[in-house]
Amino acid sequence: MIRLDINKPIAETKVVVAMSGGVDSSTVAALVKEAGYETIGITLQLYDHGAALQKKGACCAGQDIHDAQRVAEKIGIPHYVLNYESLFKESVMEDFADSYLRGETPIPCVRCNQSVKFRDLYKVAKDLNADALVTGHYVQRIRTPEGVQLLRGSDPDKDQSYFLFATTKEQLDFLHFPLGGMTKEETRKQAERFGLPVADKPDSQDICFVPNGNYAKVIEKLRPQAFDPGEIVHIDGTVLGRHEGIVHYTIGQRRGIGIAWYEPLYVVKVDAAAKRVIVGPESALDTQAFTIRELNWLSDKTIPENGLPVEVKLRSAQEPVPATLFPKTADGKYGVTVRPAQRAVTPGQACVMYQGARVLGGGWITTDHKNNHGSTGAGAV
């Protein structure tokens, strides 16, 4: 039986559960209801319902809305579907496309959590006079004398803390994550115990608004200029060929460059302003220092001039590596150095800081970082 960290009698506590239609959020709703809390399920319709019904295996698809409704009926809680199509398009889809125009490789799921799910759903829950907003994310939340802290999920294979670094302190005080101490197998066993119709439902794999993983089609519709042709240039300044749009390239890419060379070529940088794709040897991908923007800092620690020792993850599946975070400069960015140098540090991806299991905060990797081969990853270009 779960117990939420709320200083109020259970019978008088109102909880909103974000229900995506998957096994995780469905199980959380059942656990909250079983514990005796007044439980309300809310599902967000994030994009065209007609298109969603044709798409399977992705978060927030039409089938998922139907599944959430079935689960709510099964466990006996009120359930509401809120149409957030316009807001989702503006906050997530258009930002996704704009990131490619800037030469970045975005993570739309973080933006969705940062905006629609935790910012706007938070407001909805508050408007309903709820005492908490509960989700099925695999992260942990603890209350300490210094305040509420966000921790990695206990199951390293399911930990989702990388995707929640942008959660604010105010939101974290209201959010609860009952699955943070569980494994996926344990969650499915709970779903089976409740007899939920989604107990065996596979995890979503795709970005919800990208049909069959073809993100280029989405970007072409929203930002056709991302397909303007340009030059493929070696880091030594040699023009090697042409490309059909920077949207087709990301840092570290080897396949699909289409240039014959005496050594394997990798995408080292995407110069969006010049419509250039910069390529070079694999060694040119190593980066030891870079900058981040929009730092969300969950810790009370100050960042000294000589830097704060932290651990960072630059990809969701990566183990944290030692790093140093430096204070904000005049341009509003923060410096980060990593030890050892990391391969293919990619603008638009997240840099998330940890201290052991605790999430200290995080920000977005910028396009102006330096690597170990040239001043901006472009050599003489």
C-alpha positions in Angstrom: 0.0 0.0 0.0 1.5 3.3 -1.0 1.5 6.5 1.1 2.1 9.9 -0.4 4.1 12.5 1.4 1.2 14.8 2.2 0.5 16.1 5.7 -3.3 15.5 5.5 -5.6 12.6 6.3 -5.9 10.3 3.3 -9.6 10.4 3.2 -9.5 14.2 2.8 -6.7 14.2 0.2 -7.5 14.8 -3.5 -5.0 13.5 -6.0 -4.8 14.0 -9.8 -3.1 11.2 -11.7 -1.6 11.9 -15.2 -2.8 8.9 -17.2 -1.1 8.4 -20.6 -2.8 5.0 -21.2 0.3 3.0 -20.5 0.9 0.4 -17.8 2.9 2.7 -15.6 0.5 5.6 -15.2 -2.5 3.1 -15.1 -0.8 1.2 -12.2 -0.1 4.4 -10.3 -3.8 5.4 -10.6 -4.8 2.0 -9.2 -2.3 2.2 -6.4 -3.5 5.7 -5.4 -7.1 4.7 -5.5 -6.4 1.6 -3.5 -4.7 3.6 -0.8 -7.9 5.6 -0.2 -7.1 8.9 -1.8 -9.8 10.8 -3.8 -8.4 10.0 -7.2 -9.0 11.9 -10.5 -7.5 10.7 -13.8 -6.5 13.2 -16.5 -5.3 12.3 -20.0 -4.0 14.9 -22.4 -4.9 14.7 -26.1 -1.8 16.3 -27.6 -2.3 16.0 -31.3 -4.9 15.4 -34.0 -7.2 12.6 -32.7 -7.9 11.3 -36.2 -4.2 10.9 -37.0 -3.6 9.4 -33.5 -6.1 6.6 -34.1 -4.0 5.4 -37.0 -0.7 5.3 -35.0 0.1 2.5 -32.6 3.0 2.0 -30.1 3.6 5.6 -29.2 2.8 7.8 -26.2 -0.5 9.7 -26.3 -1.9 8.1 -29.4 -5.6 7.6 -29.9 -5.6 4.0 -28.5 -3.8 5.3 -25.4 -6.7 7.7 -24.7 -9.1 4.8 -25.0 -7.0 2.6 -22.8 -6.8 5.3 -20.1 -10.6 5.5 -20.1 -10.9 1.7 -19.8 -8.5 1.7 -16.8 -10.4 4.5 -15.1 -13.6 2.7 -15.5 -12.0 -0.6 -14.2 -10.7 1.0 -11.0 -13.7 3.3 -10.5 -12.4 6.8 -10.8 -13.5 9.9 -12.7 -11.5 10.5 -15.8 -11.2 13.6 -18.1 -9.6 14.1 -21.5 -8.2 17.6 -22.0 -7.5 18.9 -25.6 -4.0 20.4 -25.5 -3.3 20.2 -29.3 -2.6 23.9 -29.9 -0.4 24.2 -26.8 1.5 21.0 -27.6 2.1 22.1 -31.2 3.4 25.5 -30.1 5.5 24.4 -27.0 6.8 21.0 -28.3 6.4 20.4 -32.0 7.4 23.8 -33.2 10.3 23.9 -30.7 11.4 20.5 -32.0 11.5 21.8 -35.6 13.1 25.1 -34.6 15.9 23.2 -32.8 16.9 21.5 -36.1 16.9 24.9 -37.8 19.5 26.0 -35.1 21.6 23.0 -35.9 20.6 21.1 -32.7 19.2 17.6 -32.0 16.3 18.1 -29.6 14.7 16.0 -27.0 10.9 16.7 -27.3 10.0 14.5 -24.4 11.9 16.8 -22.0 10.1 19.9 -23.4 6.8 18.1 -23.1 7.4 17.4 -19.4 8.8 20.9 -18.9 5.8 22.6 -20.5 2.5 20.8 -21.2 2.7 18.0 -18.6 4.3 19.6 -15.5 3.6 23.3 -16.1 0.1 23.2 -17.5 -1.2 20.0 -16.0 0.1 21.3 -12.7 -2.2 24.3 -13.2 -5.1 22.1 -13.9 -4.5 20.0 -10.8 -4.3 23.2 -8.7 -7.5 24.5 -10.3 -9.2 21.3 -9.2 -8.0 22.0 -5.6 -5.9 18.8 -5.7 -3.3 18.2 -3.0 -0.9 16.4 -5.4 -0.2 15.5 -9.0 1.0 11.9 -9.4 2.8 10.4 -12.5 4.2 7.1 -13.5 7.8 8.2 -14.0 10.6 6.1 -12.6 12.2 8.7 -10.4 12.2 9.2 -6.6 11.3 12.2 -4.5 12.3 12.6 -0.9 11.7 15.4 1.6 14.7 16.6 3.6 15.3 19.4 6.1 16.6 21.4 3.1 13.5 20.7 1.0 12.2 18.2 -1.5 14.9 16.5 -3.6 14.7 14.6 -6.9 16.6 11.3 -7.1 17.3 8.7 -9.8 14.9 5.8 -10.0 16.1 2.8 -8.0 16.0 0.6 -11.2 18.9 1.9 -13.3 17.4 0.4 -16.5 14.2 2.4 -16.0 15.5 5.6 -14.4 13.9 8.7 -16.1 15.6 11.4 -14.1 17.4 12.6 -17.2 14.1 13.6 -18.8 12.8 15.4 -15.7 15.8 17.7 -15.0 13.7 20.8 -15.9 11.1 20.1 -13.1 11.1 23.2 -10.9 11.3 23.2 -7.1 7.7 24.5 -6.9 6.5 21.6 -9.1 8.5 19.1 -7.3 6.9 20.0 -4.0 3.5 19.1 -5.6 4.6 16.1 -7.7 4.8 12.5 -6.5 6.3 9.4 -8.2 5.1 6.2 -6.5 7.0 3.9 -9.0 10.4 5.4 -8.3 11.4 2.6 -6.0 10.0 -0.2 -8.2 11.2 -2.2 -11.3 9.1 -2.5 -14.4 8.5 -6.1 -13.6 7.1 -5.2 -10.2 4.9 -2.6 -11.9 3.5 -5.2 -14.3 2.8 -7.5 -11.4 0.8 -4.8 -9.7 -1.1 -4.2 -12.9 -1.9 -7.9 -13.1 -3.0 -7.9 -9.5 -5.5 -5.1 -10.3 -6.6 -6.8 -13.4 -5.8 -3.8 -15.6 -6.5 -4.2 -19.3 -3.0 -2.7 -20.1 -1.0 -5.0 -17.9 0.8 -6.6 -20.9 0.8 -3.4 -23.1 4.3 -2.8 -24.6 6.2 0.4 -23.7 5.9 3.3 -26.1 9.0 3.7 -28.4 8.5 6.5 -30.7 8.1 10.3 -30.3 4.4 10.6 -30.2 4.0 13.1 -33.0 6.5 11.4 -35.4 4.9 8.7 -37.5 7.1 5.6 -37.9 10.1 7.5 -36.6 10.2 9.8 -39.7 10.9 13.1 -38.0 12.0 14.7 -41.3 8.4 14.7 -42.6 7.3 16.5 -39.5 10.0 19.1 -39.8 9.4 19.5 -43.5 5.8 20.4 -42.8 6.6 22.8 -40.0 9.9 24.3 -41.2 10.6 23.6 -44.9 13.7 25.8 -44.8 15.4 23.1 -42.9 15.8 21.3 -46.2 17.7 24.1 -48.0 20.8 22.7 -49.6 24.3 23.6 -48.6 27.9 22.5 -48.4 29.6 19.6 -46.7 32.9 20.9 -45.5 35.9 19.1 -43.9 37.3 20.6 -40.7 40.4 21.8 -42.6 38.1 24.0 -44.8 37.9 21.8 -47.9 34.5 21.7 -49.5 33.8 18.0 -50.1 30.3 18.1 -51.5 26.6 19.2 -51.1 23.8 18.2 -48.9 20.0 18.4 -49.1 19.2 19.9 -45.8 20.9 20.1 -42.3 17.9 18.3 -40.9 19.4 15.0 -42.1 22.5 15.3 -40.0 23.4 15.1 -36.3 26.7 15.2 -34.4 28.5 11.9 -34.4 26.7 10.6 -37.5 28.8 8.4 -39.9 26.3 6.8 -42.2 24.6 8.8 -44.9 27.2 11.5 -45.4 27.8 10.2 -49.0 31.5 11.4 -49.3 34.3 9.1 -50.3 37.4 9.9 -48.2 40.7 8.3 -47.2 39.4 7.9 -43.7 35.9 7.5 -42.2 34.1 10.8 -41.9 31.8 11.9 -39.0 29.6 14.9 -38.6 31.5 17.2 -36.2 29.2 20.2 -36.4 26.1 21.6 -38.0 26.5 25.2 -38.9 22.9 26.2 -39.3 23.5 29.9 -40.1 25.8 29.0 -43.1 23.8 25.8 -44.0 27.0 23.9 -43.7 27.7 20.4 -42.4 31.2 20.1 -41.0 32.8 16.6 -41.1 36.1 15.2 -39.9 37.8 12.2 -38.3 36.3 10.4 -35.3 38.9 12.0 -33.0 37.4 15.4 -33.8 34.3 14.4 -31.9 36.0 14.4 -28.5 34.9 17.3 -26.3 36.1 18.2 -22.9 34.5 21.7 -22.5 31.2 23.1 -23.5 28.4 25.5 -22.4 24.8 25.0 -21.4 21.8 27.4 -21.3 18.5 27.5 -19.4 20.0 25.9 -16.3 17.3 24.6 -13.9 19.0 24.4 -10.5 17.3 22.2 -7.9 20.2 22.3 -5.4 20.8 24.9 -2.7 24.5 24.7 -3.5 26.1 27.8 -4.9 28.4 27.5 -7.9 31.8 29.0 -7.0 34.0 30.8 -9.4 36.5 27.9 -9.5 33.6 25.5 -10.3 31.4 23.0 -8.6 32.4 19.3 -8.8 29.4 17.3 -10.1 28.6 14.2 -12.2 26.8 14.7 -15.5 24.8 12.6 -18.0 24.9 13.8 -21.6 22.6 11.0 -22.8 19.8 9.3 -21.1 21.4 5.8 -21.2 24.9 7.1 -20.2 26.3 6.5 -16.7 27.2 9.8 -15.0 30.8 11.0 -15.5 32.9 13.4 -13.4 32.5 17.1 -14.4 32.8 20.6 -13.2 30.1 23.2 -13.5 31.1 26.9 -13.7 29.0 30.0 -12.8 26.9 31.9 -15.3 28.7 34.3 -17.6 27.6 37.6 -19.1 25.9 35.8 -22.0 23.7 33.8 -19.6 25.5 30.5 -20.2 27.2 28.1 -17.8 30.5 26.3 -18.5 31.0 22.6 -18.1 34.2 20.5 -18.3 34.1 16.7 -18.3 36.7 14.1 -17.5 37.5 12.2 -19.6 36.6 13.9 -22.9 33.2 12.8 -24.2 32.4 11.7 -27.7 29.8 13.6 -29.8 28.6 16.2 -27.3 25.5 17.3 -29.2 23.8 20.7 -29.1 20.1 20.5 -28.2 20.7 17.5 -25.9 20.5 17.8 -22.1 23.4 18.0 -19.7 22.0 16.7 -16.3 24.0 17.1 -13.1 24.0 14.6 -10.3 25.5 14.1 -6.9 25.3 10.4 -6.4 21.6 9.5 -6.9 20.4 13.2 -6.4 19.5 15.3 -9.4 21.1 18.7 -8.9 19.7 20.3 -12.1 20.5 20.5 -15.8 20.5 22.6 -18.9 20.6 22.4 -22.7 23.9 22.0 -24.5 24.6 25.0 -26.8 25.9 25.2 -30.4 29.0 27.2 -29.4 30.9 24.6 -27.4 34.5 23.7 -28.2 35.9 20.3 -28.9 39.5 19.0 -28.8 40.1 19.4 -32.5 39.2 23.0 -33.2 37.8 26.2 -31.7 34.2 25.4 -32.5 34.3 22.0 -34.0 34.7 23.5 -37.4 38.5 23.7 -37.6 39.5 26.3 -40.2 36.0 26.7 -41.5 
